[in-house]
Amino acid sequence: MKSVCFYFTIHQPYRLKRYRFFDIGNDHYYYDDFADDDIITRLAQNSYMPMADTLLEMIQRTNGGFKCSIAISGTAIEQLQMYVPECIDKLRQLADTGCVEFLSGTYAHSLASLEDPEEFLREVKMHDDLIHTIFGKRPKVFANTELIYDDDIALLVKSMGFKTCVTEGAKHILGWKSPNYVYSAATAPDLKLLLTNNKLAEDISRNFNNPEWHEYPLTADKYVHWIASLPEEEQVVNLYLSMDTFGSFLPPYTGIFEFMKALPDFGREMGVEFTTPSDVVKKLKPVGELSVPYPISDIDEARDVSAWKGNELQREALAKLYGVAERVSLCTDRRLKQDWEYLQSSDHFYYMSTKNMADGADHAAFSPYESPFAAFTNYMNVLADFLVRVEEQYPESIDNEELNSLLLTIRNQASEIEALKKENKSMKTNILNSDETPVLVEVKEEEEKAPAKKRVVKKTPAKKAAKKDEAKETAKKLAAKKTATRKVAKKD
């Protein structure tokens, strides 16, 4: 019997409004409420609620035979509660069936696992507490932001009490191995790893409505047959898909909802069951250890973290943000702490990517900014104001020279963009007034890559305290390791 685990993901950042240099120190509200309302309402009506209804029908029609998992960020829950509360009711109905497993993750869909281990622990606990409050279930399986994972993160995840982690079945890590097995983490052998099958997931997300695909059209019986035909020893297929795929990227007229509804029937015929990760790891043992020395993710062709840390703009923004993490954790200002959560969203850094080719097109398609530099300037304007507020809370926490340097950088960046706009406008005017055919020059930004680096508990109070201490100790060791690495890098 082959097992298939469907994971449906929902995350939505708070959209930043256009924030100018002259707003710094004057306006402390950074978010575009109209855009947030419009986006989350549209996604809920087109994707989340129709898909929730589809999953509910599949569960009821099979008498609980169909099971799946949902990964939803804390910020997405917040926005749904605020703008589309009926969507939360739909998700509760799914939780009440007992056939849907909610995964653990970071509250704000952040990059804390790469930047600040202690902040990462806090984010995960905050997320899981919210899931327990809303849906009555405490997550047992961990899935990091965009499935980011490496050997250090495995230690943090294990220290939080998790026994299972979902991550990307990256080819450069697996080599000749198949993602369709259970593995264990090299640095934490008790932590089981479930790896996504990217090829089979993309057959739905990218190819389902692609008439040029050689297997088009994709039907439910064909798809289940592919899974059933995998080698007998390959017993689990993990399919990680954004819930936006269903109804938004693949509108109802494509037949995507009918495709999903037909899967359990063909699965029953061909010996394929649709289940949860917790059920899978109960019956399957790891076939071997997997070492991941550098971070992987489910984004871009490289399946690394260059989507968020691939250029100097992104690294600068992340360094400035997490440079005040310790001070923010000590403050009691509710608004400041809330802004801290929202500013950590990985999407802000994704918009700053200067990648070219197909990856670059994907980044540009999702970005609300005209360029990565505009995304960087807007974010740094907001961050500069945020740092001013942190400094007011803890005057000794931020070096004034460093803050002034950041403000100067932002001012210069804004001036450069303004100058480029004027130059562009002037060139367009000259071209229009010229009889000659214009020669278009494509300006390419260099993409830089750099390796990057980086836990919730249960049982009796005594065991809880011990686990907490272990998690904090692991986080401190990894944080010290990062600090030492940075110091060596600076000396070099």
C-alpha positions as CSV (number, residue, x, y, z in Angstrom):
1,M,0.0,0.0,0.0
2,K,1.5,3.3,-1.1
3,S,0.9,6.3,1.2
4,V,0.4,9.9,-0.1
5,C,0.6,12.9,2.2
6,F,-1.0,16.1,0.8
7,Y,0.2,19.3,2.5
8,F,-1.7,22.5,1.7
9,T,0.0,25.7,2.8
10,I,-1.4,29.1,3.6
11,H,0.7,32.1,4.4
12,Q,0.1,35.8,3.8
13,P,2.4,38.7,4.9
14,Y,1.2,42.1,6.0
15,R,1.7,44.3,2.9
16,L,3.8,47.4,3.6
17,K,2.5,50.7,2.4
18,R,4.8,53.1,0.4
19,Y,6.9,54.5,3.2
20,R,9.1,57.5,2.4
21,F,12.2,58.9,4.1
22,F,10.3,61.9,5.4
23,D,7.8,59.6,7.2
24,I,10.6,58.3,9.5
25,G,9.9,59.4,13.0
26,N,6.5,60.7,12.1
27,D,4.3,57.8,11.0
28,H,4.6,54.5,12.9
29,Y,1.9,52.6,11.0
30,Y,3.5,50.7,8.2
31,Y,0.8,48.5,6.6
32,D,-1.5,48.8,3.6
33,D,-4.8,47.7,5.2
34,F,-6.7,48.1,1.9
35,A,-4.3,45.8,0.0
36,D,-4.3,43.3,2.9
37,D,-8.1,43.2,2.9
38,D,-8.4,42.8,-0.8
39,I,-5.7,40.1,-1.2
40,I,-6.8,37.9,1.7
41,T,-10.5,38.2,0.9
42,R,-9.9,37.3,-2.7
43,L,-7.7,34.3,-1.9
44,A,-10.2,33.1,0.7
45,Q,-13.2,33.4,-1.6
46,N,-11.4,31.9,-4.7
47,S,-9.1,29.3,-3.1
48,Y,-9.2,28.7,0.7
49,M,-12.9,28.2,1.2
50,P,-13.7,26.3,-2.0
51,M,-10.7,24.0,-1.3
52,A,-11.8,23.5,2.3
53,D,-15.3,22.5,1.0
54,T,-13.6,20.1,-1.5
55,L,-11.5,18.5,1.2
56,L,-14.5,18.2,3.6
57,E,-16.5,16.5,0.8
58,M,-13.6,14.1,0.2
59,I,-13.4,13.2,3.9
60,Q,-17.1,12.7,4.3
61,R,-17.6,10.7,1.1
62,T,-14.8,8.3,2.1
63,N,-16.0,8.1,5.7
64,G,-12.7,9.5,6.9
65,G,-10.6,7.5,4.4
66,F,-9.1,10.6,2.9
67,K,-6.6,12.5,5.2
68,C,-4.3,15.5,4.6
69,S,-2.3,18.2,6.3
70,I,-2.5,22.0,6.5
71,A,0.3,24.4,7.2
72,I,-0.9,27.9,8.0
73,S,1.1,30.8,9.4
74,G,0.0,32.9,12.5
75,T,-0.1,36.1,10.4
76,A,-2.4,34.4,7.9
77,I,-4.7,33.3,10.7
78,E,-4.7,36.9,12.0
79,Q,-5.8,38.3,8.7
80,L,-8.5,35.7,8.1
81,Q,-9.9,36.4,11.6
82,M,-9.9,40.1,10.7
83,Y,-11.2,40.1,7.2
84,V,-12.7,36.6,6.4
85,P,-13.7,35.0,9.7
86,E,-16.0,32.5,7.9
87,C,-12.8,30.9,6.4
88,I,-11.5,30.2,9.9
89,D,-14.9,28.4,10.5
90,K,-14.3,26.2,7.4
91,L,-10.8,25.3,8.7
92,R,-12.3,24.5,12.1
93,Q,-14.7,22.1,10.4
94,L,-11.8,20.3,8.8
95,A,-10.0,20.1,12.1
96,D,-13.1,18.6,13.8
97,T,-13.1,15.7,11.3
98,G,-9.9,14.3,12.9
99,C,-8.7,13.7,9.3
100,V,-6.6,16.9,8.9
101,E,-3.3,17.4,10.7
102,F,-2.1,21.0,11.3
103,L,1.6,21.4,11.0
104,S,4.0,23.4,13.2
105,G,6.0,26.3,11.7
106,T,7.0,29.9,12.3
107,Y,4.4,32.5,13.3
108,A,5.3,35.1,10.7
109,H,6.6,32.8,8.0
110,S,10.0,34.1,8.9
111,L,13.7,33.4,8.3
112,A,14.5,33.3,12.1
113,S,15.9,29.7,11.7
114,L,18.7,31.2,9.5
115,E,19.4,34.3,11.6
116,D,18.5,33.9,15.3
117,P,18.0,30.4,16.9
118,E,16.4,31.9,20.1
119,E,13.9,34.0,18.1
120,F,13.2,30.9,16.1
121,L,12.2,29.0,19.2
122,R,9.9,31.8,20.3
123,E,8.3,32.1,16.9
124,V,7.5,28.4,16.7
125,K,6.0,28.3,20.2
126,M,3.9,31.3,19.5
127,H,2.6,29.7,16.3
128,D,1.8,26.4,17.9
129,D,0.0,28.0,20.9
130,L,-2.2,29.8,18.3
131,I,-3.0,26.6,16.4
132,H,-3.9,24.9,19.7
133,T,-6.2,27.9,20.7
134,I,-8.0,28.1,17.3
135,F,-8.2,24.4,16.2
136,G,-7.8,22.5,19.5
137,K,-4.8,20.5,18.3
138,R,-1.1,21.0,19.1
139,P,1.1,20.3,16.1
140,K,3.4,17.2,16.2
141,V,5.1,17.6,12.8
142,F,7.3,20.5,11.9
143,A,7.6,22.3,8.5
144,N,9.7,25.4,8.5
145,T,9.2,28.5,6.3
146,E,9.4,27.3,2.7
147,L,10.7,24.0,4.0
148,I,14.1,25.6,5.0
149,Y,16.3,23.0,6.6
150,D,19.9,22.0,7.4
151,D,21.7,20.0,10.0
152,D,21.7,22.9,12.6
153,I,18.0,23.4,12.2
154,A,17.5,19.7,12.8
155,L,19.0,20.1,16.2
156,L,16.7,23.0,17.0
157,V,13.6,21.1,15.8
158,K,14.6,18.0,17.8
159,S,15.2,20.1,20.9
160,M,11.6,21.4,20.8
161,G,10.3,17.9,21.1
162,F,9.4,17.2,17.5
163,K,10.0,13.7,16.1
164,T,9.1,14.5,12.5
165,C,10.1,17.3,10.1
166,V,9.0,17.9,6.5
167,T,11.5,19.3,4.1
168,E,12.4,19.5,0.4
169,G,13.6,16.5,-1.5
170,A,16.4,18.5,-3.1
171,K,18.3,16.7,-5.9
172,H,21.7,18.0,-4.9
173,I,21.2,16.6,-1.4
174,L,19.6,13.3,-2.4
175,G,21.8,12.5,-5.3
176,W,20.8,9.1,-6.6
177,K,18.4,8.5,-3.6
178,S,14.6,8.8,-3.9
179,P,12.5,11.3,-1.9
180,N,9.9,8.6,-1.4
181,Y,11.3,7.1,1.8
182,V,11.5,8.1,5.4
183,Y,14.9,9.3,6.4
184,S,16.5,10.4,9.7
185,A,18.5,13.6,10.4
186,A,22.3,13.1,10.5
187,T,22.7,15.4,13.5
188,A,19.6,14.2,15.3
189,P,19.0,10.5,14.5
190,D,15.7,10.4,16.4
191,L,14.2,13.1,14.1
192,K,12.4,11.5,11.1
193,L,12.5,13.4,7.8
194,L,9.7,13.4,5.2
195,L,10.9,14.7,1.8
196,T,8.7,16.3,-0.8
197,N,8.4,14.9,-4.3
198,N,8.7,18.1,-6.2
199,K,8.2,16.5,-9.7
200,L,4.8,15.0,-8.8
201,A,3.7,18.2,-7.0
202,E,4.6,20.4,-10.0
203,D,2.6,18.0,-12.3
204,I,-0.4,19.5,-10.5
205,S,0.7,23.1,-9.8
206,R,2.5,23.9,-13.0
207,N,1.3,21.3,-15.6
208,F,-2.4,20.6,-14.8
209,N,-3.5,23.5,-17.1
210,N,-0.6,23.4,-19.5
211,P,-1.8,22.2,-23.0
212,E,1.9,22.1,-24.2
213,W,2.8,19.5,-21.6
214,H,3.4,16.1,-23.1
215,E,1.1,14.4,-20.6
216,Y,-1.7,16.9,-20.9
217,P,-4.5,16.5,-19.9
218,L,-3.8,15.2,-16.4
219,T,-6.6,13.0,-15.1
220,A,-7.1,11.5,-11.6
221,D,-6.7,7.9,-12.8
222,K,-3.5,8.7,-14.7
223,Y,-2.0,10.5,-11.7
224,V,-2.8,7.8,-9.1
225,H,-1.5,5.2,-11.6
226,W,1.9,7.0,-11.7
227,I,2.1,6.8,-7.9
228,A,0.9,3.2,-7.7
229,S,3.6,2.3,-10.4
230,L,6.5,3.5,-8.3
231,P,8.9,0.8,-7.1
232,E,7.3,-1.3,-4.4
233,E,9.8,-0.3,-1.7
234,E,9.0,3.4,-2.2
235,Q,6.1,3.6,0.1
236,V,5.5,7.4,0.8
237,V,4.9,10.3,-1.6
238,N,4.8,13.8,0.0
239,L,3.0,16.5,-2.1
240,Y,3.6,20.0,-0.8
241,L,1.2,22.6,-2.5
242,S,0.1,26.1,-1.8
243,M,-3.6,26.3,-1.3
244,D,-3.6,29.3,-3.7
245,T,-3.0,26.7,-6.4
246,F,-6.6,25.5,-6.2
247,G,-9.1,28.1,-7.5
248,S,-6.6,31.0,-8.0
249,F,-3.7,29.8,-10.1
250,L,-5.9,26.9,-11.4
251,P,-9.4,28.4,-11.7
252,P,-12.5,26.2,-11.2
253,Y,-13.1,25.9,-15.0
254,T,-9.8,23.9,-15.4
255,G,-11.5,21.0,-13.5
256,I,-9.0,21.1,-10.6
257,F,-11.6,20.6,-7.9
258,E,-13.2,17.6,-9.8
259,F,-9.6,16.2,-10.2
260,M,-9.1,16.3,-6.5
261,K,-12.4,14.8,-5.6
262,A,-11.8,11.8,-7.9
263,L,-8.4,10.9,-6.3
264,P,-9.6,8.8,-3.4
265,D,-11.8,6.6,-5.6
266,F,-8.9,5.7,-7.9
267,G,-6.6,5.4,-4.9
268,R,-8.9,2.7,-3.4
269,E,-8.8,0.8,-6.6
270,M,-5.0,1.0,-7.1
271,G,-3.8,0.5,-3.5
272,V,-2.9,4.1,-2.7
273,E,-4.0,5.7,0.6
274,F,-4.1,9.5,1.4
275,T,-2.9,10.0,4.9
276,T,-1.1,12.3,7.4
277,P,2.6,12.5,8.2
278,S,2.0,11.4,11.7
279,D,0.3,8.2,10.5
280,V,3.2,7.5,8.0
281,V,6.0,7.8,10.6
282,K,4.1,5.4,12.9
283,K,4.3,2.6,10.4
284,L,7.5,3.3,8.4
285,K,11.1,3.3,9.6
286,P,13.9,5.4,8.3
287,V,16.0,3.8,5.6
288,G,19.1,5.9,6.3
289,E,20.5,9.2,7.5
290,L,20.5,12.4,5.5
291,S,23.1,15.1,6.0
292,V,22.3,18.7,4.9
293,P,25.3,20.9,5.6
294,Y,23.9,24.0,3.9
295,P,20.3,25.2,4.0
296,I,17.9,24.0,1.5
297,S,14.3,25.2,0.6
298,D,11.5,24.5,-1.8
299,I,12.1,27.8,-3.7
300,D,13.8,28.4,-7.1
301,E,15.8,26.0,-9.2
302,A,18.7,25.9,-6.8
303,R,16.5,24.8,-3.9
304,D,18.7,26.9,-1.5
305,V,18.1,30.2,0.4
306,S,19.4,32.6,-2.2
307,A,15.8,33.7,-2.8
308,W,16.1,35.6,0.5
309,K,19.9,36.0,1.1
310,G,21.3,36.0,-2.4
311,N,22.4,39.7,-2.6
312,E,23.8,42.4,-0.5
313,L,20.5,44.2,-0.2
314,Q,18.8,41.2,1.4
315,R,21.7,40.4,3.8
316,E,21.9,44.1,4.9
317,A,18.2,44.2,5.7
318,L,18.3,40.9,7.6
319,A,21.4,41.9,9.6
320,K,19.8,45.3,10.6
321,L,16.5,43.6,11.5
322,Y,17.9,40.7,13.6
323,G,20.5,43.0,15.2
324,V,17.9,44.2,17.6
325,A,16.2,40.8,18.2
326,E,17.4,40.5,21.8
327,R,16.2,44.0,22.8
328,V,12.8,43.6,21.2
329,S,12.3,40.3,23.1
330,L,12.7,42.2,26.3
331,C,10.3,45.0,25.5
332,T,6.7,45.2,26.7
333,D,5.3,47.5,24.0
334,R,2.6,45.5,22.3
335,R,2.7,47.5,19.0
336,L,6.5,47.3,18.8
337,K,6.4,43.5,19.3
338,Q,3.6,43.1,16.7
339,D,5.6,45.1,14.1
340,W,8.6,43.0,14.9
341,E,6.6,39.9,13.9
342,Y,5.3,41.4,10.7
343,L,8.7,42.8,9.6
344,Q,10.2,39.3,9.8
345,S,8.0,37.9,7.0
346,S,10.2,36.2,4.4
347,D,8.3,37.8,1.6
348,H,9.8,41.2,2.3
349,F,13.2,39.8,1.4
350,Y,11.9,37.7,-1.5
351,Y,10.9,41.0,-3.2
352,M,14.5,42.2,-3.0
353,S,15.8,39.4,-5.1
354,T,17.9,40.4,-8.1
355,K,17.9,37.0,-9.7
356,N,17.6,36.6,-13.5
357,M,16.1,34.1,-15.9
358,A,13.1,32.0,-14.8
359,D,13.6,32.4,-11.1
360,G,13.8,36.2,-11.5
361,A,10.5,36.2,-13.4
362,D,8.8,34.3,-10.6
363,H,10.1,36.8,-8.0
364,A,8.9,39.8,-10.1
365,A,5.5,38.2,-10.7
366,F,4.7,38.1,-6.9
367,S,6.3,41.5,-6.0
368,P,4.2,44.6,-5.6
369,Y,7.3,46.8,-6.3
370,E,8.6,48.0,-9.6
371,S,12.1,46.7,-8.8
372,P,14.1,44.9,-6.1
373,F,15.8,48.2,-5.2
374,A,12.4,49.9,-4.6
375,A,11.5,46.9,-2.3
376,F,14.7,47.4,-0.4
377,T,14.3,51.2,-0.1
378,N,10.7,50.9,1.2
379,Y,11.6,48.2,3.7
380,M,14.6,50.0,5.0
381,N,12.6,53.2,5.4
382,V,10.1,51.2,7.6
383,L,13.0,49.5,9.4
384,A,14.7,52.8,10.1
385,D,11.6,54.1,11.8
386,F,11.2,50.8,13.7
387,L,14.8,51.1,14.9
388,V,14.2,54.6,16.1
389,R,11.3,53.3,18.3
390,V,13.5,50.5,19.7
391,E,16.1,53.1,20.5
392,E,13.5,55.1,22.4
393,Q,12.7,52.0,24.4
394,Y,16.3,51.1,25.0
395,P,18.6,54.1,24.2
396,E,21.7,52.0,24.9
397,S,20.7,49.2,22.5
398,I,21.5,50.8,19.1
399,D,24.7,52.5,18.2
400,N,23.7,56.0,17.1
401,E,26.4,56.1,14.5
402,E,25.1,52.8,13.0
403,L,21.5,54.2,13.0
404,N,22.7,57.5,11.3
405,S,24.6,55.4,8.8
406,L,21.5,53.4,8.0
407,L,19.4,56.6,7.5
408,L,22.1,58.0,5.3
409,T,22.2,54.8,3.2
410,I,18.4,55.0,2.8
411,R,18.5,58.6,1.8
412,N,21.3,58.0,-0.7
413,Q,19.4,55.0,-2.1
414,A,16.3,57.0,-2.5
415,S,18.2,59.8,-4.3
416,E,19.9,57.3,-6.6
417,I,16.5,55.8,-7.6
418,E,15.1,59.2,-8.2
419,A,18.1,60.1,-10.4
420,L,17.7,56.9,-12.4
421,K,14.1,57.7,-13.0
422,K,14.9,61.1,-14.3
423,E,17.6,59.7,-16.5
424,N,15.3,57.1,-17.8
425,K,12.6,59.7,-18.6
426,S,15.2,61.9,-20.3
427,M,16.3,58.9,-22.5
428,K,12.8,58.1,-23.4
429,T,12.3,61.7,-24.5
430,N,15.4,61.7,-26.6
431,I,14.4,58.4,-28.2
432,L,11.0,59.8,-29.1
433,N,12.6,62.9,-30.7
434,S,15.2,60.8,-32.6
435,D,14.8,59.4,-36.1
436,E,17.2,56.6,-35.3
437,T,16.1,53.2,-34.1
438,P,16.8,52.9,-30.4
439,V,19.2,50.3,-29.1
440,L,17.9,48.8,-25.9
441,V,20.5,47.8,-23.4
442,E,19.6,45.3,-20.7
443,V,21.1,46.0,-17.3
444,K,21.7,42.9,-15.2
445,E,22.2,42.8,-11.5
446,E,24.8,40.4,-10.2
447,E,23.5,37.7,-8.0
448,E,25.6,36.8,-5.1
449,K,25.3,33.7,-3.1
450,A,26.4,33.0,0.4
451,P,25.8,30.0,2.7
452,A,23.6,30.9,5.6
453,K,23.0,29.6,9.0
454,K,20.5,29.4,12.1
455,R,12.7,24.2,18.6
456,V,8.0,23.2,21.7
457,V,7.5,20.8,24.4
458,K,5.2,18.6,26.5
459,K,4.8,16.1,29.4
460,T,5.3,16.8,33.1
461,P,6.3,20.2,34.4
462,A,9.7,18.9,35.3
463,K,10.2,17.4,31.9
464,K,8.8,20.5,30.3
465,A,11.4,22.7,32.1
466,A,14.2,20.3,31.2
467,K,13.2,20.3,27.5
468,K,12.9,24.1,27.6
469,D,16.4,24.4,29.0
470,E,17.7,22.0,26.4
471,A,16.1,23.9,23.6
472,K,17.5,27.2,24.9
473,E,21.0,25.7,25.4
474,T,21.0,24.4,21.8
475,A,19.8,27.8,20.6
476,K,22.6,29.6,22.5
477,K,25.3,27.2,21.2
478,L,24.1,27.7,17.6
479,A,23.9,31.5,18.2
480,A,27.4,31.5,19.5
481,K,28.6,29.5,16.6
482,K,27.1,32.0,14.2
483,T,28.6,35.0,16.1
484,A,32.1,33.3,15.9
485,T,31.6,32.6,12.2
486,R,30.7,36.3,11.6
487,K,33.7,37.5,13.5
488,V,36.1,35.3,11.5
489,A,34.5,36.5,8.3
490,K,35.0,40.2,9.4
491,K,38.7,39.5,10.2
492,D,39.2,38.0,6.8
